[in-house]
Amino acid sequence: MSSFKRLFLIPKPVDQVFKTLSDVEEYKTFIPYCIESKIIEEQNDYSIVTLNLEFFGIQTSFTTKNIVKKNESIEMDLVEGPFEEFKSSWRLEKIDQQTTNLIFEMSYQMRNKILEMAFKNNLKTVSESIVRAFKSRLD
């Protein structure tokens, strides 16, 4: 299984960062590669979310169960999608009143080895463009 971890310093309060991360239905309006985003089910402490993505001409979608701890974390577990295994998380750490450390971690194994190679080779660039989109949304 492959893994990936990135840390980002965001010059915004933790509650603003969390609100933007939690606004799944708006992802399609500002996140690169996301062509559709929707909440299938929502409860107090979790949601079921589907994202439709297009990477380099390849369309795919996946559904996760997201365990939400307000202003602390969002833990995502695969329900359905192109992954054999998938687990990821956003963790938020308050540095001070106006700064948040955002940590993204992911471990995955895709069913299609060619898709996995393309995904792995572009993961750093893709993740950085997604975080830039979040940062822009927060401004």
N, CA, C and O atoms as a MOPAC input file, in Angstrom:
PM7 MOZYME 1SCF
protein

 N      0.84400 1    -1.17700 1     0.00000 1
 C      0.00000 1     0.00000 1     0.00000 1
 C      0.88700 1     1.23700 1     0.00000 1
 O      1.88800 1     1.28700 1     0.71500 1
 N      0.52500 1     2.22700 1    -0.79400 1
 C      1.26800 1     3.48700 1    -0.86200 1
 C      0.71900 1     4.46300 1     0.16000 1
 O     -0.45000 1     4.39700 1     0.54000 1
 N      1.57700 1     5.36900 1     0.59800 1
 C      1.10900 1     6.38200 1     1.54200 1
 C      1.65800 1     7.74200 1     1.14200 1
 O      2.63100 1     7.85000 1     0.39500 1
 N      1.01700 1     8.75800 1     1.65200 1
 C      1.33100 1    10.12900 1     1.29300 1
 C      0.97600 1    11.00900 1     2.47700 1
 O     -0.06500 1    10.81700 1     3.10600 1
 N      1.83800 1    11.97500 1     2.78800 1
 C      1.57000 1    12.89900 1     3.88500 1
 C      2.10200 1    14.27300 1     3.51200 1
 O      3.22200 1    14.40800 1     3.01900 1
 N      1.28200 1    15.29400 1     3.75300 1
 C      1.69000 1    16.66900 1     3.48700 1
 C      1.21300 1    17.54300 1     4.63500 1
 O      0.14300 1    17.32000 1     5.20100 1
 N      2.02400 1    18.54200 1     4.96800 1
 C      1.67500 1    19.52200 1     5.98400 1
 C      1.63600 1    20.88900 1     5.32400 1
 O      2.49000 1    21.22400 1     4.50300 1
 N      0.63400 1    21.67300 1     5.69100 1
 C      0.44900 1    22.98800 1     5.10500 1
 C      0.14500 1    23.97500 1     6.21600 1
 O     -0.70900 1    23.71400 1     7.06300 1
 N      0.82400 1    25.08200 1     6.22000 1
 C      0.55100 1    26.15300 1     7.16000 1
 C     -0.43600 1    27.10600 1     6.49000 1
 O     -0.14300 1    27.67400 1     5.43800 1
 N     -1.59200 1    27.27500 1     7.09600 1
 C     -2.65100 1    28.10600 1     6.52100 1
 C     -2.81900 1    29.34300 1     7.40700 1
 O     -3.08200 1    29.20300 1     8.60100 1
 N     -2.67700 1    30.53600 1     6.85900 1
 C     -2.78900 1    31.75300 1     7.66600 1
 C     -4.25300 1    32.16300 1     7.92100 1
 O     -4.65700 1    33.29000 1     7.63700 1
 N     -5.01400 1    31.23300 1     8.45400 1
 C     -6.42100 1    31.46300 1     8.78800 1
 C     -6.75900 1    30.72500 1    10.07800 1
 O     -6.10500 1    29.73600 1    10.40900 1
 N     -7.77500 1    31.19100 1    10.81500 1
 C     -8.20100 1    30.50200 1    12.03800 1
 C     -8.70400 1    29.08300 1    11.74500 1
 O     -9.23100 1    28.81100 1    10.66600 1
 N     -8.53700 1    28.20500 1    12.70200 1
 C     -8.88700 1    26.80000 1    12.53200 1
 C    -10.36300 1    26.61600 1    12.16000 1
 O    -10.67400 1    25.73700 1    11.35600 1
 N    -11.27200 1    27.40800 1    12.71200 1
 C    -12.68800 1    27.23400 1    12.39800 1
 C    -12.99100 1    27.58000 1    10.93900 1
 O    -13.85300 1    26.94700 1    10.33000 1
 N    -12.30300 1    28.56500 1    10.36900 1
 C    -12.49800 1    28.90200 1     8.95200 1
 C    -11.95500 1    27.79300 1     8.05000 1
 O    -12.57900 1    27.44200 1     7.04800 1
 N    -10.80200 1    27.24600 1     8.40500 1
 C    -10.21700 1    26.16100 1     7.61300 1
 C    -11.13900 1    24.94800 1     7.66000 1
 O    -11.40700 1    24.33000 1     6.62900 1
 N    -11.62300 1    24.60500 1     8.84600 1
 C    -12.51900 1    23.45700 1     8.99100 1
 C    -13.80500 1    23.65500 1     8.19000 1
 O    -14.27400 1    22.72900 1     7.52800 1
 N    -14.36800 1    24.84500 1     8.24700 1
 C    -15.61200 1    25.12000 1     7.52200 1
 C    -15.42400 1    24.90800 1     6.02300 1
 O    -16.29100 1    24.33200 1     5.36600 1
 N    -14.31300 1    25.36300 1     5.48500 1
 C    -14.04100 1    25.19500 1     4.05600 1
 C    -13.83500 1    23.71900 1     3.70800 1
 O    -14.35300 1    23.24700 1     2.69600 1
 N    -13.08700 1    22.98900 1     4.53600 1
 C    -12.88300 1    21.55500 1     4.29600 1
 C    -14.19800 1    20.78600 1     4.35100 1
 O    -14.39100 1    19.82100 1     3.61200 1
 N    -15.09600 1    21.21700 1     5.22700 1
 C    -16.36600 1    20.51800 1     5.44000 1
 C    -17.42200 1    20.82700 1     4.38800 1
 O    -18.43100 1    20.12700 1     4.30700 1
 N    -17.21300 1    21.84500 1     3.59600 1
 C    -18.21000 1    22.28400 1     2.63000 1
 C    -18.10500 1    21.47500 1     1.33500 1
 O    -17.82000 1    22.02000 1     0.26800 1
 N    -18.33600 1    20.18600 1     1.44700 1
 C    -18.12500 1    19.22700 1     0.35900 1
 C    -18.90200 1    19.59300 1    -0.90100 1
 O    -18.37400 1    19.47600 1    -2.00700 1
 N    -20.13500 1    20.03100 1    -0.74900 1
 C    -20.94600 1    20.29300 1    -1.93700 1
 C    -20.41900 1    21.46600 1    -2.76900 1
 O    -20.81800 1    21.63300 1    -3.92100 1
 N    -19.53600 1    22.27000 1    -2.19800 1
 C    -18.92000 1    23.37000 1    -2.94600 1
 C    -17.59900 1    22.97600 1    -3.61000 1
 O    -17.06100 1    23.74500 1    -4.40700 1
 N    -17.06900 1    21.79300 1    -3.29600 1
 C    -15.78900 1    21.37200 1    -3.87300 1
 C    -15.76700 1    21.52900 1    -5.39100 1
 O    -14.78100 1    21.99500 1    -5.96300 1
 N    -16.86000 1    21.13800 1    -6.03200 1
 C    -16.90800 1    21.17900 1    -7.50300 1
 C    -16.71800 1    22.58600 1    -8.05500 1
 O    -16.39200 1    22.74900 1    -9.23100 1
 N    -16.91900 1    23.61000 1    -7.21600 1
 C    -16.80200 1    24.98700 1    -7.69500 1
 C    -15.39300 1    25.55100 1    -7.56700 1
 O    -15.09200 1    26.59200 1    -8.15200 1
 N    -14.52100 1    24.87800 1    -6.80600 1
 C    -13.19300 1    25.47100 1    -6.63600 1
 C    -12.03200 1    24.47800 1    -6.57900 1
 O    -10.87700 1    24.89900 1    -6.63700 1
 N    -12.29600 1    23.19900 1    -6.46900 1
 C    -11.19800 1    22.23600 1    -6.38400 1
 C    -10.85900 1    21.70200 1    -7.77400 1
 O    -11.73300 1    21.20300 1    -8.48300 1
 N     -9.58600 1    21.81100 1    -8.16000 1
 C     -9.18200 1    21.26200 1    -9.46100 1
 C     -9.50100 1    19.76600 1    -9.53200 1
 O     -9.39700 1    19.05200 1    -8.53600 1
 N     -9.88300 1    19.31300 1   -10.70400 1
 C    -10.16300 1    17.91600 1   -11.00000 1
 C    -11.51700 1    17.43000 1   -10.48100 1
 O    -11.95600 1    16.34500 1   -10.86400 1
 N    -12.18900 1    18.19700 1    -9.62400 1
 C    -13.47800 1    17.78300 1    -9.07200 1
 C    -14.59300 1    18.31500 1    -9.96400 1
 O    -14.77800 1    19.52600 1   -10.09000 1
 N    -15.33500 1    17.39400 1   -10.58300 1
 C    -16.40700 1    17.81400 1   -11.48200 1
 C    -17.78600 1    17.66200 1   -10.84000 1
 O    -18.76600 1    18.20300 1   -11.35300 1
 N    -17.87400 1    16.94200 1    -9.73700 1
 C    -19.12800 1    16.79400 1    -8.99600 1
 C    -18.78600 1    16.41500 1    -7.56100 1
 O    -17.86200 1    15.63800 1    -7.31900 1
 N    -19.53100 1    16.96300 1    -6.62000 1
 C    -19.33000 1    16.64100 1    -5.20400 1
 C    -20.67300 1    16.69800 1    -4.50600 1
 O    -21.40900 1    17.67700 1    -4.62800 1
 N    -20.98600 1    15.63800 1    -3.77100 1
 C    -22.28300 1    15.63700 1    -3.10200 1
 C    -22.25400 1    14.81300 1    -1.81900 1
 O    -21.50600 1    13.84500 1    -1.68000 1
 N    -23.09700 1    15.23900 1    -0.90100 1
 C    -23.28400 1    14.51800 1     0.35300 1
 C    -24.46500 1    13.58600 1     0.15300 1
 O    -25.56600 1    14.03200 1    -0.16900 1
 N    -24.24000 1    12.30400 1     0.34100 1
 C    -25.27000 1    11.28000 1     0.15900 1
 C    -26.09500 1    11.13600 1     1.43600 1
 O    -27.31500 1    10.97500 1     1.39500 1
 N    -25.39700 1    11.19800 1     2.57200 1
 C    -26.04600 1    11.04700 1     3.88000 1
 C    -25.25700 1    11.88000 1     4.87400 1
 O    -24.03400 1    11.98800 1     4.78500 1
 N    -25.98000 1    12.47100 1     5.82900 1
 C    -25.28300 1    13.27600 1     6.83500 1
 C    -25.92200 1    13.03800 1     8.19900 1
 O    -27.13900 1    13.13300 1     8.36000 1
 N    -25.07400 1    12.72700 1     9.17500 1
 C    -25.48600 1    12.55300 1    10.57000 1
 C    -24.67100 1    13.53100 1    11.41300 1
 O    -23.89900 1    14.32100 1    10.87100 1
 N    -24.83600 1    13.48400 1    12.72800 1
 C    -24.10600 1    14.40100 1    13.61300 1
 C    -22.59600 1    14.24600 1    13.52100 1
 O    -21.87300 1    15.24200 1    13.49900 1
 N    -22.11000 1    13.01100 1    13.46500 1
 C    -20.66500 1    12.77200 1    13.54300 1
 C    -20.04700 1    12.17300 1    12.27700 1
 O    -18.84900 1    11.89200 1    12.24600 1
 N    -20.84900 1    11.97900 1    11.24500 1
 C    -20.28600 1    11.46200 1     9.99900 1
 C    -21.14200 1    11.86700 1     8.81000 1
 O    -22.28900 1    12.29400 1     8.94500 1
 N    -20.53200 1    11.71400 1     7.63400 1
 C    -21.26800 1    11.91300 1     6.38600 1
 C    -20.76100 1    10.90500 1     5.35700 1
 O    -19.62300 1    10.44000 1     5.42900 1
 N    -21.61800 1    10.58100 1     4.41100 1
 C    -21.24400 1     9.75400 1     3.26800 1
 C    -21.17100 1    10.71500 1     2.08500 1
 O    -22.13500 1    11.41800 1     1.77900 1
 N    -20.01200 1    10.73500 1     1.42400 1
 C    -19.71600 1    11.73600 1     0.40600 1
 C    -19.24300 1    11.05800 1    -0.87800 1
 O    -18.47800 1    10.09400 1    -0.82900 1
 N    -19.69500 1    11.55600 1    -2.01700 1
 C    -19.21400 1    11.07300 1    -3.31500 1
 C    -18.56900 1    12.22700 1    -4.07100 1
 O    -19.14100 1    13.31000 1    -4.19200 1
 N    -17.36500 1    11.97000 1    -4.57600 1
 C    -16.65800 1    12.92200 1    -5.42800 1
 C    -16.46800 1    12.29400 1    -6.80200 1
 O    -16.05900 1    11.13900 1    -6.91400 1
 N    -16.76500 1    13.05600 1    -7.83800 1
 C    -16.47600 1    12.65200 1    -9.21200 1
 C    -15.30000 1    13.49600 1    -9.67500 1
 O    -15.34100 1    14.72500 1    -9.61300 1
 N    -14.26200 1    12.83000 1   -10.13500 1
 C    -13.02100 1    13.49500 1   -10.50400 1
 C    -12.63400 1    13.19000 1   -11.93400 1
 O    -13.00200 1    12.15600 1   -12.49000 1
 N    -11.88200 1    14.11100 1   -12.52000 1
 C    -11.29400 1    13.87100 1   -13.83700 1
 C     -9.82600 1    14.25500 1   -13.77000 1
 O     -9.48100 1    15.42300 1   -13.59000 1
 N     -8.96300 1    13.24900 1   -13.91700 1
 C     -7.51600 1    13.43900 1   -13.91900 1
 C     -6.99800 1    13.09800 1   -15.30200 1
 O     -7.10900 1    11.95600 1   -15.74800 1
 N     -6.43500 1    14.07700 1   -15.97900 1
 C     -5.75000 1    13.83200 1   -17.24100 1
 C     -6.59100 1    13.00700 1   -18.21100 1
 O     -6.10100 1    12.06600 1   -18.83500 1
 N     -7.87300 1    13.38000 1   -18.32500 1
 C     -8.77600 1    12.71700 1   -19.26100 1
 C     -9.42800 1    11.45300 1   -18.74100 1
 O    -10.24100 1    10.85200 1   -19.44300 1
 N     -9.09300 1    11.03000 1   -17.52400 1
 C     -9.68400 1     9.82700 1   -16.93100 1
 C    -10.68200 1    10.25800 1   -15.86500 1
 O    -10.32700 1    10.95300 1   -14.91300 1
 N    -11.94500 1     9.83600 1   -16.03400 1
 C    -12.96000 1    10.14900 1   -15.03900 1
 C    -13.13400 1     8.98100 1   -14.08300 1
 O    -13.12200 1     7.81800 1   -14.48500 1
 N    -13.29700 1     9.31400 1   -12.81200 1
 C    -13.55000 1     8.30400 1   -11.80200 1
 C    -14.35100 1     8.93400 1   -10.67400 1
 O    -14.42400 1    10.15700 1   -10.55900 1
 N    -14.93700 1     8.11000 1    -9.86500 1
 C    -15.63900 1     8.63200 1    -8.70400 1
 C    -15.37500 1     7.69800 1    -7.53200 1
 O    -15.08400 1     6.51400 1    -7.70600 1
 N    -15.48400 1     8.25600 1    -6.34600 1
 C    -15.38500 1     7.41500 1    -5.16400 1
 C    -16.23900 1     7.99000 1    -4.05100 1
 O    -16.51400 1     9.18900 1    -3.99100 1
 N    -16.64800 1     7.08900 1    -3.17100 1
 C    -17.51000 1     7.43900 1    -2.05400 1
 C    -16.78900 1     7.08000 1    -0.77100 1
 O    -16.21100 1     6.00000 1    -0.64900 1
 N    -16.82900 1     8.00200 1     0.19000 1
 C    -16.19900 1     7.76300 1     1.49100 1
 C    -17.17200 1     8.03000 1     2.61900 1
 O    -18.12200 1     8.80100 1     2.48500 1
 N    -16.91000 1     7.37300 1     3.72400 1
 C    -17.59000 1     7.69100 1     4.97500 1
 C    -16.62600 1     8.58500 1     5.73500 1
 O    -15.49700 1     8.18900 1     6.02500 1
 N    -17.07400 1     9.79200 1     6.05700 1
 C    -16.21900 1    10.77900 1     6.69700 1
 C    -16.63500 1    10.95900 1     8.15500 1
 O    -17.74800 1    11.39700 1     8.44700 1
 N    -15.73200 1    10.61700 1     9.05600 1
 C    -15.95200 1    10.82900 1    10.48100 1
 C    -15.43700 1    12.22900 1    10.80000 1
 O    -14.26700 1    12.54000 1    10.57500 1
 N    -16.31900 1    13.06100 1    11.32000 1
 C    -16.01300 1    14.48000 1    11.49800 1
 C    -15.90800 1    14.84100 1    12.97800 1
 O    -16.80300 1    14.55000 1    13.77100 1
 N    -14.80700 1    15.47300 1    13.32400 1
 C    -14.62200 1    16.07100 1    14.64800 1
 C    -14.38700 1    17.54900 1    14.41000 1
 O    -13.32900 1    17.95500 1    13.92800 1
 N    -15.38000 1    18.34300 1    14.75200 1
 C    -15.36400 1    19.76500 1    14.41800 1
 C    -14.08000 1    20.45100 1    14.85500 1
 O    -13.65400 1    20.33900 1    16.00500 1
 N    -13.46700 1    21.16900 1    13.90400 1
 C    -12.23600 1    21.93800 1    14.09700 1
 C    -11.02600 1    21.08900 1    14.49000 1
 O    -10.00100 1    21.62900 1    14.90500 1
 N    -11.13900 1    19.75900 1    14.36200 1
 C    -10.02900 1    18.85800 1    14.69600 1
 C     -9.61700 1    17.96000 1    13.53300 1
 O     -8.44500 1    17.91000 1    13.15900 1
 N    -10.60300 1    17.24400 1    12.95900 1
 C    -10.22400 1    16.27600 1    11.92300 1
 C    -11.41800 1    15.82500 1    11.09500 1
 O    -12.57500 1    15.95400 1    11.49400 1
 N    -11.08400 1    15.28900 1     9.92500 1
 C    -12.03000 1    14.57500 1     9.07400 1
 C    -11.30900 1    13.30800 1     8.63700 1
 O    -10.30100 1    13.37500 1     7.93300 1
 N    -11.82300 1    12.15300 1     9.05400 1
 C    -11.23900 1    10.84900 1     8.72200 1
 C    -12.09400 1    10.21500 1     7.63200 1
 O    -13.30400 1    10.07000 1     7.80600 1
 N    -11.48200 1     9.83400 1     6.50700 1
 C    -12.22000 1     9.30100 1     5.37400 1
 C    -11.87400 1     7.83000 1     5.13100 1
 O    -10.70800 1     7.46000 1     4.99600 1
 N    -12.91900 1     7.00600 1     5.08100 1
 C    -12.77200 1     5.58200 1     4.78900 1
 C    -13.55600 1     5.24200 1     3.53300 1
 O    -14.67900 1     5.71100 1     3.34600 1
 N    -12.96400 1     4.43100 1     2.67800 1
 C    -13.57700 1     4.06100 1     1.40600 1
 C    -14.87500 1     3.28600 1     1.60200 1
 O    -14.94300 1     2.35400 1     2.40400 1
 N    -15.89700 1     3.68500 1     0.86000 1
 C    -17.13500 1     2.93100 1     0.74900 1
 C    -17.15700 1     2.24900 1    -0.61500 1
 O    -17.47200 1     1.06400 1    -0.73100 1
 N    -16.81100 1     3.03800 1    -1.66200 1
 C    -16.83700 1     2.51600 1    -3.02700 1
 C    -15.94200 1     3.37300 1    -3.91000 1
 O    -15.87200 1     4.59000 1    -3.73600 1
 N    -15.25700 1     2.73600 1    -4.86100 1
 C    -14.42900 1     3.50500 1    -5.77900 1
 C    -13.32800 1     2.67400 1    -6.40800 1
 O    -13.31500 1     1.45000 1    -6.28000 1
 N    -12.38800 1     3.35200 1    -7.10000 1
 C    -11.35100 1     2.65200 1    -7.85900 1
 C    -10.20800 1     2.11000 1    -6.99700 1
 O     -9.23700 1     1.55900 1    -7.51600 1
 N    -10.33100 1     2.27000 1    -5.69700 1
 C     -9.27700 1     1.83800 1    -4.79200 1
 C     -9.55600 1     0.43700 1    -4.25500 1
 O    -10.69800 1     0.07800 1    -3.96900 1
 N     -8.50500 1    -0.33200 1    -4.12900 1
 C     -8.58100 1    -1.60100 1    -3.41400 1
 C     -8.68600 1    -1.28000 1    -1.92800 1
 O     -9.47500 1    -1.87500 1    -1.19200 1
 N     -7.86500 1    -0.32000 1    -1.51300 1
 C     -7.87700 1     0.17800 1    -0.13700 1
 C     -7.67300 1     1.69000 1    -0.17900 1
 O     -6.94000 1     2.20400 1    -1.02400 1
 N     -8.32400 1     2.38800 1     0.73400 1
 C     -8.18300 1     3.83300 1     0.79800 1
 C     -8.55900 1     4.30900 1     2.19100 1
 O     -9.60300 1     3.94600 1     2.73300 1
 N     -7.69000 1     5.12500 1     2.75200 1
 C     -7.94400 1     5.76000 1     4.04000 1
 C     -7.19300 1     7.08100 1     4.00900 1
 O     -6.02300 1     7.12900 1     3.63100 1
 N     -7.86700 1     8.14900 1     4.40800 1
 C     -7.18600 1     9.43700 1     4.44800 1
 C     -7.76000 1    10.29900 1     5.56200 1
 O     -8.80600 1     9.99900 1     6.13800 1
 N     -7.04400 1    11.37400 1     5.84500 1
 C     -7.51700 1    12.27900 1     6.88800 1
 C     -6.98300 1    13.68100 1     6.66800 1
 O     -5.90600 1    13.89300 1     6.11000 1
 N     -7.77600 1    14.62000 1     7.12700 1
 C     -7.36200 1    16.00300 1     7.28500 1
 C     -7.32000 1    16.22600 1     8.78800 1
 O     -8.32000 1    16.00200 1     9.47100 1
 N     -6.19900 1    16.65700 1     9.30800 1
 C     -6.10800 1    17.01600 1    10.72200 1
 C     -5.73900 1    18.48700 1    10.81500 1
 O     -4.90900 1    18.97800 1    10.05100 1
 N     -6.35700 1    19.17900 1    11.75100 1
 C     -6.14200 1    20.60500 1    11.91800 1
 C     -5.53700 1    20.85700 1    13.29400 1
 O     -6.02400 1    20.35000 1    14.30400 1
 N     -4.48500 1    21.63800 1    13.31300 1
 C     -3.84300 1    22.01500 1    14.57000 1
 C     -3.79500 1    23.53600 1    14.64300 1
 O     -3.25700 1    24.20200 1    13.75900 1
 N     -4.35800 1    24.05900 1    15.69700 1
 C     -4.35700 1    25.50700 1    15.89400 1
 C     -2.96600 1    25.92600 1    16.35000 1
 O     -2.48600 1    25.47700 1    17.39100 1
 N     -2.31800 1    26.79000 1    15.56700 1
 C     -0.99900 1    27.31400 1    15.92400 1
 C     -1.17600 1    28.55100 1    16.80900 1
 O     -0.56300 1    28.67000 1    17.87000 1
 N     -2.02900 1    29.46800 1    16.34500 1
 C     -2.42100 1    30.64300 1    17.12500 1
 C     -3.79100 1    31.06600 1    16.60600 1
 O     -4.40700 1    30.33000 1    15.83500 1
 N     -4.27800 1    32.22800 1    17.00900 1
 C     -5.63400 1    32.65900 1    16.63000 1
 C     -5.82300 1    32.79200 1    15.12100 1
 O     -6.94300 1    32.66700 1    14.62500 1
 N     -4.74900 1    33.04100 1    14.39500 1
 C     -4.86600 1    33.28900 1    12.95600 1
 C     -4.10200 1    32.29200 1    12.08600 1
 O     -3.94100 1    32.52300 1    10.88700 1
 N     -3.63000 1    31.18700 1    12.66900 1
 C     -2.81700 1    30.24400 1    11.89300 1
 C     -3.19900 1    28.80000 1    12.22900 1
 O     -3.36100 1    28.43300 1    13.39300 1
 N     -3.33400 1    27.99900 1    11.18000 1
 C     -3.68800 1    26.59200 1    11.32900 1
 C     -2.67700 1    25.73400 1    10.59100 1
 O     -2.30500 1    26.03800 1     9.45800 1
 N     -2.23400 1    24.66700 1    11.23000 1
 C     -1.42300 1    23.66500 1    10.56600 1
 C     -2.38800 1    22.59800 1    10.05100 1
 O     -3.10800 1    21.97800 1    10.83300 1
 N     -2.40000 1    22.38800 1     8.74300 1
 C     -3.28500 1    21.42800 1     8.11400 1
 C     -2.45900 1    20.23500 1     7.66200 1
 O     -1.50200 1    20.38500 1     6.90200 1
 N     -2.83100 1    19.05300 1     8.13000 1
 C     -2.08400 1    17.83700 1     7.80800 1
 C     -2.99000 1    16.90800 1     7.01200 1
 O     -4.08100 1    16.54800 1     7.45400 1
 N     -2.52000 1    16.52900 1     5.83500 1
 C     -3.25900 1    15.58000 1     5.00500 1
 C     -2.45900 1    14.28300 1     4.94600 1
 O     -1.27300 1    14.29100 1     4.61900 1
 N     -3.11200 1    13.17500 1     5.26400 1
 C     -2.48600 1    11.85800 1     5.17600 1
 C     -3.39000 1    10.93600 1     4.38000 1
 O     -4.61500 1    10.99600 1     4.48500 1
 N     -2.76700 1    10.08600 1     3.58400 1
 C     -3.52300 1     9.14900 1     2.77400 1
 C     -2.72700 1     7.86900 1     2.58700 1
 O     -1.52100 1     7.90600 1     2.34400 1
 N     -3.40200 1     6.74800 1     2.70100 1
 C     -2.81500 1     5.46700 1     2.31500 1
 C     -3.80800 1     4.81800 1     1.34800 1
 O     -5.02100 1     4.86500 1     1.55000 1
 N     -3.26300 1     4.21700 1     0.30200 1
 C     -4.14700 1     3.71400 1    -0.74700 1
 C     -3.47900 1     2.61600 1    -1.55600 1
 O     -2.25500 1     2.49200 1    -1.60000 1
 N     -4.32200 1     1.83200 1    -2.18700 1
 C     -3.90300 1     0.88400 1    -3.21200 1
 C     -5.04100 1     0.85700 1    -4.21600 1
 O     -6.19400 1     0.61400 1    -3.85900 1
 N     -4.70600 1     1.10800 1    -5.47500 1
 C     -5.73700 1     1.14600 1    -6.50900 1
 C     -5.87700 1    -0.22800 1    -7.15100 1
 O     -4.94700 1    -1.03400 1    -7.14300 1
 N     -7.04400 1    -0.47000 1    -7.69900 1
 C     -7.29500 1    -1.74000 1    -8.38900 1
 C     -6.54500 1    -1.80100 1    -9.71900 1
 O     -6.02500 1    -2.85000 1   -10.09800 1
 N     -6.49400 1    -0.66800 1   -10.42400 1
 C     -5.86400 1    -0.57700 1   -11.73400 1
 C     -4.43300 1    -0.06700 1   -11.55800 1
 O     -4.23000 1     1.07200 1   -11.13600 1
 N     -3.44400 1    -0.89900 1   -11.87900 1
 C     -2.03400 1    -0.54700 1   -11.67900 1
 C     -1.58300 1     0.63500 1   -12.55300 1
 O     -0.75000 1     1.43500 1   -12.12600 1
 N     -2.12200 1     0.74600 1   -13.75700 1
 C     -1.76500 1     1.87000 1   -14.63000 1
 C     -2.29600 1     3.17200 1   -14.02600 1
 O     -1.58500 1     4.17600 1   -13.98400 1
 N     -3.54200 1     3.15200 1   -13.56200 1
 C     -4.12500 1     4.31800 1   -12.91200 1
 C     -3.36000 1     4.65900 1   -11.63600 1
 O     -3.15400 1     5.83200 1   -11.32600 1
 N     -2.94200 1     3.63700 1   -10.90200 1
 C     -2.17700 1     3.87000 1    -9.67600 1
 C     -0.84200 1     4.55200 1    -9.98300 1
 O     -0.42600 1     5.45800 1    -9.26000 1
 N     -0.17400 1     4.11900 1   -11.05100 1
 C      1.10400 1     4.72100 1   -11.41500 1
 C      0.91200 1     6.19400 1   -11.79500 1
 O      1.68800 1     7.05100 1   -11.37200 1
 N     -0.11400 1     6.48500 1   -12.58700 1
 C     -0.39600 1     7.86900 1   -12.98000 1
 C     -0.76200 1     8.70400 1   -11.75200 1
 O     -0.33100 1     9.85000 1   -11.62300 1
 N     -1.54300 1     8.13600 1   -10.86900 1
 C     -1.96400 1     8.81600 1    -9.64500 1
 C     -0.75000 1     9.12000 1    -8.77000 1
 O     -0.58300 1    10.24600 1    -8.30000 1
 N      0.08700 1     8.12100 1    -8.55800 1
 C      1.26500 1     8.27200 1    -7.70000 1
 C      2.25300 1     9.29400 1    -8.27100 1
 O      2.80500 1    10.10900 1    -7.53300 1
 N      2.47200 1     9.24600 1    -9.58200 1
 C      3.42300 1    10.16000 1   -10.22100 1
 C      2.97500 1    11.62200 1   -10.17000 1
 O      3.80400 1    12.52900 1   -10.25200 1
 N      1.68400 1    11.84900 1   -10.03800 1
 C      1.15500 1    13.21300 1   -10.04600 1
 C      0.59600 1    13.66400 1    -8.70300 1
 O      0.05300 1    14.76400 1    -8.59700 1
 N      0.72100 1    12.83700 1    -7.68500 1
 C      0.09300 1    13.10600 1    -6.40100 1
 C      0.59100 1    14.38700 1    -5.75300 1
 O     -0.21200 1    15.15500 1    -5.22200 1
 N      1.88100 1    14.63500 1    -5.78100 1
 C      2.41500 1    15.84800 1    -5.15400 1
 C      1.86900 1    17.09500 1    -5.84200 1
 O      1.39500 1    18.01600 1    -5.17500 1
 N      1.93300 1    17.12900 1    -7.16500 1
 C      1.43900 1    18.27200 1    -7.92600 1
 C     -0.06000 1    18.47100 1    -7.71200 1
 O     -0.51600 1    19.59400 1    -7.49900 1
 N     -0.82200 1    17.38200 1    -7.76900 1
 C     -2.27100 1    17.45200 1    -7.59600 1
 C     -2.61800 1    17.93400 1    -6.18800 1
 O     -3.47000 1    18.80800 1    -6.02400 1
 N     -1.96300 1    17.36900 1    -5.17100 1
 C     -2.28600 1    17.75600 1    -3.79100 1
 C     -1.95100 1    19.22300 1    -3.54900 1
 O     -2.69800 1    19.92000 1    -2.86100 1
 N     -0.85200 1    19.69400 1    -4.09700 1
 C     -0.49300 1    21.09900 1    -3.92600 1
 C     -1.49400 1    22.02200 1    -4.62100 1
 O     -1.81000 1    23.09200 1    -4.10100 1
 N     -1.99200 1    21.62300 1    -5.78300 1
 C     -2.98500 1    22.46500 1    -6.46100 1
 C     -4.31300 1    22.46300 1    -5.69800 1
 O     -5.02200 1    23.47000 1    -5.69200 1
 N     -4.65000 1    21.35900 1    -5.06400 1
 C     -5.87500 1    21.29800 1    -4.25700 1
 C     -5.74100 1    22.18700 1    -3.02800 1
 O     -6.67400 1    22.91400 1    -2.68600 1
 N     -4.60100 1    22.13900 1    -2.36500 1
 C     -4.40500 1    22.98200 1    -1.18400 1
 C     -4.37400 1    24.45700 1    -1.58400 1
 O     -4.90900 1    25.29800 1    -0.86200 1
 N     -3.75900 1    24.78500 1    -2.71900 1
 C     -3.79200 1    26.16400 1    -3.21600 1
 C     -5.24600 1    26.62700 1    -3.42700 1
 O     -5.59400 1    27.77200 1    -3.14000 1
 N     -6.08200 1    25.71000 1    -3.93600 1
 C     -7.49500 1    26.04400 1    -4.15000 1
 C     -8.18700 1    26.31100 1    -2.81200 1
 O     -8.98100 1    27.24500 1    -2.69800 1
 N     -7.88700 1    25.49200 1    -1.80000 1
 C     -8.45400 1    25.72700 1    -0.47300 1
 C     -7.98400 1    27.08100 1     0.06800 1
 O     -8.78100 1    27.85700 1     0.59600 1
 N     -6.69000 1    27.35400 1    -0.06600 1
 C     -6.15300 1    28.62800 1     0.41800 1
 C     -6.81600 1    29.79900 1    -0.28800 1
 O     -7.17800 1    30.78000 1     0.36100 1
 N     -6.98300 1    29.71900 1    -1.59300 1
 C     -7.63900 1    30.78100 1    -2.34700 1
 C     -9.08500 1    30.96100 1    -1.89200 1
 O     -9.58000 1    32.08300 1    -1.79000 1
 N     -9.74200 1    29.86100 1    -1.62500 1
 C    -11.14100 1    29.91200 1    -1.16300 1
 C    -11.23500 1    30.61500 1     0.19100 1
 O    -12.21600 1    31.30600 1     0.46900 1
 N    -10.22700 1    30.44000 1     1.02000 1
 C    -10.21500 1    31.05200 1     2.34600 1
 C     -9.90900 1    32.55800 1     2.31100 1
 O    -10.20400 1    33.27300 1     3.26900 1
 N     -9.32500 1    33.03300 1     1.21800 1
 C     -9.00200 1    34.46400 1     1.10600 1
 C    -10.20400 1    35.30100 1     0.76400 1
 O    -10.09200 1    36.52000 1     0.63600 1

